């Protein structure tokens, strides 16, 4: 009888374990599924603090350890002891610009009418003069006053001439026309520059002395499009940049030897262009710089120079007035 009693006791214990296991499985089924958070979510960082160092599995770093974007446990922070700015409310309110009166606005409108007349009075045979005037209007920052007149002139030039080979224009003339037309959305083929290449497909060495032409070719070489092969404009950029740098080097050598400098204004323009081409310049920053340059050009238009100075000062006075109103 004892063996039977012990067997029933064992069977009773095993049945209890089976019942407990089934109950545990049912409880597990009732639990909600675990939520997986993003690597960069706050919960993921909270989990890191609850693990021990032995539980952490070392993985290869996602970021380069030398990369500046890699997060450091002890980031180097700059000092917060900055000096207070001089642009306090009192200083801003004390700003005064004399170009606010009506007499300056009246003079500006008079000059604008004169420049419009000059734009429309230039005959068709004086195409280069028109292009130079438009270029100066843009660089001086006042071309937005003459949008309609500029588009009318460029449309006429685009319709009249399609290639430099047909008109025999110089490198300076052709490159300036190419750049201005493309800047204003006119279709101009880069093939017009092929007239300045030799039989081997290289730009003629006789162009090396044409500094103004090389400068315009350099500026035009940045205006390539996605639909054309950039080889021609790339070679134009390399050719022009190389000889412009050589021009600066020769002028520097002449200055060190005490020789007379070729043209200080042209040298400043070349040096400025090699630092940053025109189409990458900020308009107002460029116009402020070019005001000093244009003042030293021998054949500068005095009316255009006065107009550009008035425009710059009037716009500046408007910004200062807005700044005073915002700081109140």
C-alpha positions in Angstrom: 0.0 0.0 0.0 2.9 2.4 0.7 4.2 2.4 -2.9 0.8 3.2 -4.3 0.4 6.1 -1.8 3.9 7.6 -2.8 3.0 7.3 -6.5 -0.2 9.2 -6.0 1.8 11.9 -4.1 4.3 12.2 -7.0 1.5 12.3 -9.6 -0.3 15.0 -7.6 2.9 17.2 -7.5 3.5 16.8 -11.2 -0.1 17.7 -12.0 0.2 20.8 -9.8 3.3 21.8 -11.8 1.5 21.3 -15.1 -1.3 23.5 -13.8 1.1 26.2 -12.7 2.9 26.1 -16.1 -0.4 26.5 -18.0 -1.5 29.3 -15.8 1.9 31.1 -16.4 1.6 30.7 -20.1 -1.9 32.2 -20.1 -0.7 35.2 -18.1 2.2 35.6 -20.6 -0.4 35.6 -23.5 -2.4 38.4 -21.7 0.7 40.7 -21.4 1.0 43.4 -24.2 3.8 43.0 -26.7 7.0 44.9 -25.9 7.4 48.3 -27.5 10.5 48.9 -29.5 11.6 52.5 -29.4 13.8 54.3 -31.9 17.6 54.4 -31.3 17.4 58.1 -30.7 14.2 58.1 -28.5 14.4 59.1 -24.8 13.3 55.6 -23.7 16.3 54.0 -25.5 18.7 56.3 -23.5 16.9 55.4 -20.3 17.5 51.7 -20.9 21.2 52.3 -21.2 21.3 53.5 -17.6 19.8 50.3 -16.2 22.3 47.9 -17.8 25.5 46.9 -16.3 28.9 47.1 -18.1 29.0 43.3 -18.4 25.7 43.3 -20.2 26.7 45.8 -22.9 27.6 44.4 -26.2 30.3 46.4 -27.9 29.5 47.1 -31.5 31.4 48.9 -34.2 30.9 52.7 -34.0 28.3 54.2 -36.4 30.4 57.4 -36.7 34.0 58.0 -37.3 35.6 58.7 -33.9 37.5 61.6 -35.5 34.4 63.0 -37.1 33.3 66.4 -35.7 29.7 65.1 -35.7 30.5 62.3 -33.3 29.0 62.9 -29.8 31.5 63.1 -27.0 30.9 62.2 -23.4 32.8 65.4 -22.3 32.1 68.0 -25.1 34.3 71.0 -25.1 32.1 74.0 -24.5 33.0 77.5 -25.4 33.1 80.1 -22.7 29.9 82.1 -22.2 31.8 85.2 -21.1 31.0 87.2 -24.2 31.3 90.9 -24.3 28.0 92.7 -24.6 27.3 94.0 -28.2 27.6 97.7 -28.9 24.2 97.5 -30.7 22.1 98.4 -27.8 18.7 100.2 -28.1 20.2 103.6 -27.4 22.8 103.3 -30.1 20.2 102.0 -32.6 17.9 104.9 -31.9 20.7 107.3 -32.3 21.5 106.2 -35.9 21.1 109.0 -38.3 21.2 109.0 -42.1 21.0 112.2 -44.0 19.7 110.5 -47.1 16.1 110.5 -45.9 14.9 113.8 -47.2 12.7 114.4 -50.2 15.5 116.2 -52.1 17.6 113.0 -52.3 14.6 111.0 -53.6 13.8 113.7 -56.1 17.4 113.7 -57.3 17.4 110.0 -57.5 14.3 109.9 -59.7 15.9 112.5 -62.0 19.0 110.4 -62.4 16.9 107.3 -63.1 15.2 109.0 -66.0 18.5 110.0 -67.4 19.9 106.5 -67.2 16.8 105.2 -68.9 17.3 107.6 -71.8 20.9 106.5 -72.1 19.8 102.8 -72.2 17.3 103.4 -75.0 19.4 106.0 -77.0 22.4 103.7 -77.6 22.1 102.6 -81.3 22.1 99.0 -82.4 25.6 99.3 -83.8 26.9 100.1 -80.3 26.0 96.7 -78.9 29.1 96.5 -76.7 28.3 99.8 -75.1 24.9 98.6 -74.2 26.3 95.4 -72.7 28.8 97.3 -70.6 26.1 99.6 -69.3 24.0 96.7 -68.3 26.9 95.0 -66.6 27.7 98.1 -64.6 24.1 98.5 -63.6 24.1 95.0 -62.2 27.4 95.3 -60.4 26.4 98.7 -58.9 23.2 97.1 -57.6 20.7 99.4 -59.4 19.7 97.1 -62.3 16.4 96.3 -60.5 15.2 99.8 -61.4 15.6 99.0 -65.1 14.3 95.5 -65.5 12.1 96.1 -68.5 14.6 98.2 -70.4 17.4 95.6 -69.8 15.2 92.7 -71.0 14.2 94.7 -74.1 17.8 95.4 -75.0 19.0 91.8 -74.4 16.1 90.4 -76.4 17.1 92.6 -79.3 20.7 91.6 -79.0 19.8 87.9 -78.8 17.6 88.2 -81.9 20.2 90.0 -84.0 23.2 87.9 -83.3 23.6 84.1 -82.7 27.3 83.5 -82.9 30.6 85.4 -82.5 31.9 84.0 -85.7 29.3 85.8 -87.8 30.0 89.2 -86.3 33.8 88.9 -85.6 33.4 90.1 -82.0 36.3 90.1 -79.6 36.7 87.7 -76.7 35.7 90.4 -74.3 32.6 91.3 -76.3 31.5 87.7 -76.9 32.1 86.5 -73.3 30.3 89.5 -71.8 27.3 88.9 -74.2 27.3 85.2 -73.4 27.2 85.8 -69.7 24.6 88.5 -69.6 22.2 86.6 -72.0 22.5 83.4 -70.0 22.0 85.3 -66.7 18.7 86.6 -68.0 17.4 83.2 -69.3 18.2 83.5 -73.0 19.4 80.4 -74.8 23.0 80.9 -76.0 25.1 78.0 -77.2 28.5 77.6 -75.8 29.7 76.9 -79.3 30.1 80.6 -79.8 33.4 80.3 -78.0 34.8 77.8 -80.5 35.9 80.8 -82.7 38.6 81.5 -80.2 40.2 78.0 -80.5 43.0 76.8 -82.7 43.0 73.7 -84.9 44.0 71.5 -82.0 40.9 72.5 -80.0 42.8 74.7 -77.5 42.2 78.3 -76.8 44.5 80.5 -78.9 47.7 81.6 -77.1 47.2 85.1 -78.6 44.4 85.6 -76.1 46.8 85.5 -73.2 47.5 89.2 -73.3 43.8 90.2 -73.4 43.2 90.5 -69.6 39.8 92.0 -69.9 38.7 89.3 -72.3 40.1 86.6 -70.1 38.3 88.1 -67.1 34.9 88.0 -69.0 35.7 84.5 -70.2 36.4 83.4 -66.6 33.1 84.8 -65.4 31.1 83.3 -68.3 32.7 79.8 -67.7 30.6 79.3 -64.6 27.2 79.6 -66.4 27.0 76.0 -67.7 23.7 74.2 -68.0 22.7 70.6 -67.3 21.7 69.9 -70.9 25.2 70.5 -72.4 28.6 69.0 -72.2 30.6 71.1 -69.8 34.0 70.3 -71.4 34.1 73.6 -73.3 33.3 75.8 -70.4 35.5 73.8 -68.1 38.5 74.2 -70.4 37.6 77.9 -70.7 37.6 78.2 -67.0 41.0 76.5 -66.7 42.5 78.5 -69.5 41.3 81.9 -68.2 42.1 81.2 -64.5 45.6 80.1 -65.4 46.5 83.2 -67.4 44.8 85.5 -64.9 46.9 84.1 -62.1 49.9 84.5 -64.3 48.9 88.2 -64.8 48.8 88.8 -61.1 52.1 87.1 -60.7 53.8 89.2 -63.3 52.4 92.4 -61.8 53.6 91.3 -58.4 57.1 90.8 -59.9 57.1 94.1 -61.6 56.1 95.9 -58.3 58.9 94.2 -56.4 61.4 95.3 -59.1 60.1 98.8 -59.0 58.6 98.7 -62.5 55.4 100.6 -63.4 52.3 98.7 -62.6 50.1 97.9 -65.6 46.7 98.9 -64.2 45.9 98.8 -60.5 42.1 98.9 -61.1 42.2 96.0 -63.4 44.5 94.1 -61.0 42.0 94.6 -58.2 39.1 93.4 -60.3 41.1 90.3 -61.4 42.1 89.5 -57.8 38.5 90.0 -56.6 37.1 87.7 -59.3 39.6 84.9 -58.6 38.5 85.0 -54.9 34.8 84.5 -55.8 33.1 84.8 -59.2 30.3 87.3 -59.8 27.3 84.9 -59.7 28.3 83.7 -56.2 28.6 87.2 -54.8 26.0 88.8 -52.5 24.5 91.7 -54.4 24.8 94.4 -51.8 28.3 93.4 -50.7 29.4 93.4 -54.3 27.8 96.7 -55.2 29.5 98.4 -52.2 32.9 97.1 -53.3 32.4 98.0 -56.9 31.4 101.6 -56.1 35.0 102.3 -55.2 36.2 100.6 -58.3 33.9 102.2 -60.7 34.8 105.6 -59.3 38.4 105.1 -60.6 37.5 103.8 -64.1 38.5 106.6 -66.6 35.4 106.4 -68.8 32.9 105.9 -65.9 29.5 107.4 -66.3 29.2 110.2 -63.6 25.4 110.0 -63.6 25.4 106.3 -63.1 27.9 106.6 -60.3 25.8 109.3 -58.5 22.7 107.2 -59.0 24.4 104.1 -57.5 25.6 106.0 -54.4 22.2 107.6 -53.8 20.5 104.2 -54.2 22.9 102.6 -51.7 22.4 105.3 -49.1 18.7 105.5 -49.5 18.3 101.7 -49.1 20.6 101.8 -46.1 18.5 104.6 -44.5 15.4 102.4 -45.0 17.1 99.5 -43.3 18.2 101.7 -40.4 14.7 103.0 -40.0 13.3 99.5 -39.9 15.9 98.6 -37.3 15.0 101.5 -35.1 11.3 100.5 -35.2 12.1 96.9 -34.3 14.2 97.9 -31.3 11.6 100.0 -29.6 
